[in-house]
Amino acid sequence: MAFKKEQRQYVRYSGEALSINIDTKCATRNQISCIDFNRHGMALASNQPMAVGEQLSLMIKQNEVMSIQVEAAVCYRLKRENTFVFGVKFYFQTDNIQTQQLLLEAIETILALTTP
C-alpha cells in the first residue's frame, strides 16, 4: 500500500491546549476543538458542519493566559465518523502592515506557550 505524501509546508503544533470559539454570520458554535495549527491556519473538529468558503471569526485562547481574535475562512472539510474536520486559513482584513504584524506576533506568542 502506498502512503500519501505529506503536503504540509509549515510545521504544525498541537492545538490541545487551545480553546476555540467561533462566530459566523449564522451562529456561534461552541463545540469546537483545535486539532493542530500553524501561523497560517488551523485544523478544527466539530459536530456541526461548516461550508467551504464560510467566513469565521475565531477567538483563540490558551489557558486563559493569552487570547486573540482572528478572521479565517474554511478551505476544506471532511467527515470522520460523527465529527466534521475543517481546515481554516487565517486572513487579514486590513492592508495595514502594522496590524498584520501584531496578529502574527500574537500567533507566535501562542506558539511559544504551546511548545514545550
Buried (B, 14 or more C-beta within 10 A) or exposed (E): EEEEEEEEEEEBBEBEBBBBBBBBEEEEBEEBBBBBBBBBBBBBBBEEEBEEEBBBBBBBBBEEEBBBEBBBBBEEBEEEEEEBBBBBEBEEEEEEEEEEEEBEEBBEBBBEEBEE
